[in-house]
């Protein structure tokens, strides 16, 4: 199955060899501490300027007319009335000069253009306006007269592949040959099995719904464009906008200091990015285009849903003998990656020599997928972790033990290369111990309508190694304060805080004296987008190298003044001193060369990843639920996430990732689903935060525990950190489903689990037993 | 985005009523739902008449006959937190506490909670459905997991209020003011089914407003409200059960059973009440009552679970009496 583009391994030019020896830290003073966020005050007080807060003099407001049908052809579009509305400065349609821009960028999907006369999903862009006020812009949209020929629509991948289904594209709905993977001999594996389990699973399409909507502010100065965009990667935006508008990279400056959440939906540009730029060009004014909440439900990405079938065989002792997996999904109207990475857990997590997977995707008349927090993984985990539980039940074995029977030290999906480190066993064992798994399992079943159960789920994450390229610059000022320059975005995960701690670790400077410049293509160095759980493992080694470079220069200068070898010098709290004779010391400000130069600049690059080894995080999550069998209500009582992500760089941001991932996973497990009016209009019926139900504080347990499994990884990179942001939400929903099974004996194969589904299953279960 | 509209903050009830006579005029109390409807264009809003200054419509006071008067402008939070309500009508305090979220309870009023428009996603969304003058109730063939299992035809909305089923169970009356004067009626008769009038959910005529709710004496009445929803806050009932029961020793003398979330109006089950009256609420009686209560249900394709759910919640409530 194809891997989504944001963590693919593009070949990276050789980065300069570090001048310093960068052994992993034996012990740390700052890194790993629970320090508050460096920008906590700004974020909490409202002082932080998010892109949606940007307000420029003379700025106009852009708005986008969107197709209200799931599938339609535009027969005519009349904009005269709209243009006459007071305050309207520009109207863009597909006949406006400069709008003939291919869409979408860097995609393997079918070709389209910025304003495609055939709208293949509800919410597709039809035209745009810029006006003095947002209200005038909306009035102008309402004044546009569009004559649509409404076409039949198809809303599910199953329907899309039926003969005679409405065609999303002229060539039909199939994205091409199914993607397949096979190792070993699956038939022989099943023949060798003592028990076999086969289940079919269904997962809904989910939405990112970050708090800050998608959008940007565009301003031209001559032929130079500046964009303030809510994005996870300013350099992605720069590259894609420059390509679309045929501009030199140097003429596109993208700034994204803050971003109010992305979860993968802001890794690439949207049509809004280009529309804002075109409107700003046409009006010679800055233009702000930020989407409404409803728009963000329709056209800026989703996590593909679909159907999965998984068959698993095992020996009496629990040894897995075969896994056979098949998935059908959809990446929406344009993306071929409907089932991308659905199968990764099945291929790589548990030891099994005979594995076969197959993924089919179909185009449907719905918004396109975008990577969403661990693309494909939570879906596959929903199937795999439940099937393992079903196997355990059939074997009358503790589900934890079954998992422990099938561990592997090598990445089977990558040709059996070893992991640099795997703490999966420890995640399972230590997590179970801290959770009280054995005692909870041994508890006698409750008698009555309200029952409890516990569940476990494990995971790995395909990316999470990070890797080159990344360049960071550390500037040490005369007063011992420091400026860190890096291109990476902090998408709310604490990147800035972690990097400041790395600088503080190496230069002995308090975090408060470190100023960070970041996420601005005009002033900071290249970084890949913040996604794939790779920001810390990518950026922290580069930042460390830059700090070490800076440190080495300072020590070399001090060595001249002190007339001793730099090798015996140490830098701490603004002083250089000899480790042999601590009496020999010098305040940094007194180093003569430094006094003349006033700053020292260190440059650091991210070195390559280890060859022929896989760098992967692992996790096990445990939960306890309470099910009311009369009402089908499921309450999550407690959760524990035991995560091996290498070194804990910052305990507070680490724990926040774990809690946040569990909350998001509870949404998948219990409450969230995109609902299309499948049998009639194909339109989305729950495109708001009331009807699309993300969990509230009352839906998540107060008792959540983050248990870092801090395995020292000496090989992954020079800080020892592996990715964390995605594994935290991979096994969550499956662990809940397993706990519901433990409580009720009912296996819920279709997510989410709530009374609308569980009651029917409970009733059927009771009937079977009676 | 909100449309343009006129805004009047009335200084007297009469001024409010005078201003509400024109087409497109809407009474504005807490505004929690009205502004959303205006923004989404669910119905035409040309004038908002705020009654927030009318203090005589606020507050909870005892009545001469031992009952309670709750002004239409009383916030949902005030009802949930009122010692008078908590002591005598615990089911109502529970129902009010289950509404929406703390912010919405602080802003939303009782009058608004009774008069709120249905949450059907076709009605609220970009669909020209029968209720909005179109030809079709999209819920019949469409995504109908949250829709009615009773009284739906020809429009399968469910009444979204938490306080309404409980107040109907408690035998509350509602007082209405309009140009023609005041009238008072049982709250049960306040709501209308779609086969009576597709365009509205209550008997309110244009220009009329709810001014207060009157509760009869609570002595000897046990009440409870049980709401089942998909998430813990800011969610309407999949099904709710409002019970108000007068006991005679250990047996039920007189019961009111009203379901929320199952019908276009708060759905009173006289069949369920009949099965309960005169009996001790044992497990077998509860099962019989539950079966009688849902006997006439006609679920759509996706909402048969509501039948199980209504039964389950009712059994739970009865056994907790």
Boltz contact constraints between the chains, C-beta under 6 A:
constraints:
  - contact:
      token1: [A, 68]
      token2: [B, 126]
      max_distance: 6.0
  - contact:
      token1: [A, 138]
      token2: [B, 1]
      max_distance: 6.0
  - contact:
      token1: [A, 630]
      token2: [B, 312]
      max_distance: 6.0
  - contact:
      token1: [A, 630]
      token2: [B, 316]
      max_distance: 6.0
  - contact:
      token1: [A, 631]
      token2: [B, 228]
      max_distance: 6.0
  - contact:
      token1: [A, 631]
      token2: [B, 312]
      max_distance: 6.0
  - contact:
      token1: [A, 631]
      token2: [B, 313]
      max_distance: 6.0
  - contact:
      token1: [A, 671]
      token2: [B, 230]
      max_distance: 6.0
  - contact:
      token1: [A, 671]
      token2: [B, 231]
      max_distance: 6.0
  - contact:
      token1: [A, 675]
      token2: [B, 143]
      max_distance: 6.0
  - contact:
      token1: [A, 677]
      token2: [B, 142]
      max_distance: 6.0
  - contact:
      token1: [A, 677]
      token2: [B, 143]
      max_distance: 6.0
  - contact:
      token1: [A, 679]
      token2: [B, 141]
      max_distance: 6.0
  - contact:
      token1: [A, 680]
      token2: [B, 142]
      max_distance: 6.0
  - contact:
      token1: [A, 685]
      token2: [B, 121]
      max_distance: 6.0
  - contact:
      token1: [A, 685]
      token2: [B, 125]
      max_distance: 6.0
  - contact:
      token1: [A, 685]
      token2: [B, 143]
      max_distance: 6.0
  - contact:
      token1: [A, 691]
      token2: [B, 121]
      max_distance: 6.0
  - contact:
      token1: [A, 693]
      token2: [B, 230]
      max_distance: 6.0
  - contact:
      token1: [A, 693]
      token2: [B, 231]
      max_distance: 6.0
  - contact:
      token1: [A, 696]
      token2: [B, 231]
      max_distance: 6.0
  - contact:
      token1: [A, 696]
      token2: [B, 232]
      max_distance: 6.0
  - contact:
      token1: [A, 696]
      token2: [B, 233]
      max_distance: 6.0
  - contact:
      token1: [A, 698]
      token2: [B, 232]
      max_distance: 6.0
  - contact:
      token1: [A, 698]
      token2: [B, 233]
      max_distance: 6.0
  - contact:
      token1: [A, 699]
      token2: [B, 231]
      max_distance: 6.0
  - contact:
      token1: [A, 699]
      token2: [B, 232]
      max_distance: 6.0
  - contact:
      token1: [A, 754]
      token2: [B, 230]
      max_distance: 6.0
  - contact:
      token1: [A, 755]
      token2: [B, 228]
      max_distance: 6.0
  - contact:
      token1: [A, 755]
      token2: [B, 238]
      max_distance: 6.0
  - contact:
      token1: [A, 755]
      token2: [B, 309]
      max_distance: 6.0
  - contact:
      token1: [A, 756]
      token2: [B, 145]
      max_distance: 6.0
  - contact:
      token1: [A, 756]
      token2: [B, 305]
      max_distance: 6.0
  - contact:
      token1: [A, 759]
      token2: [B, 305]
      max_distance: 6.0
  - contact:
      token1: [A, 759]
      token2: [B, 308]
      max_distance: 6.0
  - contact:
      token1: [A, 759]
      token2: [B, 309]
      max_distance: 6.0
  - contact:
      token1: [A, 760]
      token2: [B, 305]
      max_distance: 6.0
  - contact:
      token1: [A, 763]
      token2: [B, 308]
      max_distance: 6.0
